[in-house]
Amino acid sequence: MRAERALCIEFNGWFMCRLATDPDPTDEPRGASGSTFALAGEPDLDRVIVLHDPLPDTVRSHAPEIGVYVTSATVAGAALPDGLVGGRVELLDRPRFENRNFVLNVAGREPIVPFRIRVGGSDGR
């Protein structure tokens, strides 16, 4: 019988997601009655999850630097020696939180659609 070898990756950092908040509809582009809204001169709220390199006109002052990086990587409990720790974690294809104002799940447990992840090594590959 072949033993399973699961890759376990832990990551940490700050991401950005510009979305309307309840009671606004999930797809409200500017924010109207919730606590979050797009300021004059900013693009619409798009719900896209950004882990790196946000557009300059979307970052607000006093916000932490956006970036999510691998903090630990193991296979079957053994640390990987290939330099994955420190690598960038990226979500591909403009993923968004899909919740529809608590219809699908509670806040903080929304599905991410699509969920396609890419992890690069600390050497940039």
C-alpha positions as CSV (number, residue, x, y, z in Angstrom):
1,M,0.0,0.0,0.0
2,R,1.3,3.4,-0.9
3,A,1.6,6.0,1.9
4,E,-0.1,9.3,1.3
5,R,2.2,12.3,1.1
6,A,0.2,15.5,1.7
7,L,1.8,18.9,1.2
8,C,0.9,21.3,4.0
9,I,1.6,25.0,3.4
10,E,1.0,27.7,6.0
11,F,1.0,31.4,5.0
12,N,0.6,34.8,6.6
13,G,0.3,38.4,5.6
14,W,-2.1,41.1,4.6
15,F,-4.5,41.1,1.7
16,M,-6.9,43.7,0.3
17,C,-10.5,43.2,-0.8
18,R,-12.7,46.1,-1.6
19,L,-16.3,45.1,-1.0
20,A,-19.6,46.6,0.1
21,T,-20.8,45.8,3.6
22,D,-24.3,44.9,4.9
23,P,-27.0,46.2,4.4
24,D,-25.7,47.0,0.9
25,P,-26.1,44.3,-1.7
26,T,-23.0,42.1,-2.3
27,D,-22.5,43.6,-5.8
28,E,-23.0,47.3,-4.8
29,P,-20.2,49.0,-6.8
30,R,-19.9,52.2,-4.7
31,G,-21.3,51.4,-1.3
32,A,-24.5,53.2,-0.2
33,S,-25.8,52.3,3.2
34,G,-23.2,50.0,4.6
35,S,-20.0,51.0,6.5
36,T,-17.7,50.6,3.4
37,F,-17.9,52.8,0.3
38,A,-15.6,53.9,-2.6
39,L,-14.3,57.4,-2.2
40,A,-14.4,60.0,-4.9
41,G,-11.7,59.2,-7.5
42,E,-11.5,55.5,-6.5
43,P,-12.6,52.7,-8.7
44,D,-15.7,50.7,-7.9
45,L,-15.8,48.1,-5.2
46,D,-15.1,44.8,-7.0
47,R,-14.8,42.1,-4.3
48,V,-11.5,40.9,-5.8
49,I,-9.1,39.4,-3.3
50,V,-5.6,40.9,-3.8
51,L,-2.6,39.3,-2.1
52,H,0.1,41.3,-3.9
53,D,0.6,44.4,-6.0
54,P,-2.7,46.3,-5.5
55,L,-3.4,49.1,-7.9
56,P,-1.9,52.3,-6.5
57,D,-5.3,54.2,-6.6
58,T,-6.9,51.6,-4.4
59,V,-4.6,51.6,-1.3
60,R,-5.6,53.9,1.5
61,S,-3.3,55.7,3.8
62,H,-2.3,54.0,7.0
63,A,-3.0,50.5,5.7
64,P,-0.5,47.7,6.2
65,E,1.6,46.7,3.2
66,I,-0.2,44.1,1.1
67,G,1.6,40.8,0.8
68,V,1.0,37.1,1.7
69,Y,4.0,34.7,2.0
70,V,4.7,31.1,2.9
71,T,5.7,30.7,6.6
72,S,5.9,26.9,6.7
73,A,5.9,24.0,4.2
74,T,6.0,20.3,5.0
75,V,5.3,16.9,3.4
76,A,4.2,14.1,5.7
77,G,5.4,16.3,8.6
78,A,8.9,16.9,7.3
79,A,10.0,20.4,6.4
80,L,10.8,21.0,2.7
81,P,14.4,21.9,2.0
82,D,13.7,23.7,-1.3
83,G,13.2,27.3,-0.1
84,L,9.4,27.5,-0.3
85,V,9.3,29.4,3.0
86,G,9.2,33.1,2.1
87,G,7.7,32.5,-1.3
88,R,4.7,34.5,-2.6
89,V,1.2,33.1,-2.3
90,E,-1.1,34.2,-5.1
91,L,-4.7,33.6,-6.0
92,L,-5.3,33.5,-9.8
93,D,-8.1,34.6,-12.0
94,R,-9.4,37.5,-9.9
95,P,-11.0,35.5,-7.1
96,R,-13.9,37.0,-5.1
97,F,-15.7,36.4,-1.9
98,E,-19.1,35.0,-2.9
99,N,-21.6,35.2,-0.1
100,R,-24.7,37.1,-1.2
101,N,-25.3,39.0,2.1
102,F,-25.1,35.9,4.4
103,V,-27.2,33.7,2.1
104,L,-24.4,31.2,1.5
105,N,-22.6,31.4,4.8
106,V,-21.8,33.7,7.8
107,A,-19.2,36.6,7.4
108,G,-15.7,35.3,7.4
109,R,-16.7,31.9,6.0
110,E,-17.6,32.9,2.4
111,P,-16.4,30.7,-0.5
112,I,-13.7,32.1,-2.7
113,V,-14.5,31.7,-6.3
114,P,-12.5,30.7,-8.3
115,F,-10.0,29.2,-5.9
116,R,-6.8,28.7,-7.9
117,I,-3.6,29.1,-5.9
118,R,0.0,29.5,-7.0
119,V,2.9,29.4,-4.5
120,G,6.3,30.5,-5.5
121,G,9.6,29.7,-3.8
122,S,11.6,32.3,-1.9
123,D,13.9,32.4,-5.0
124,G,11.1,33.9,-7.0
125,R,10.1,30.8,-9.0
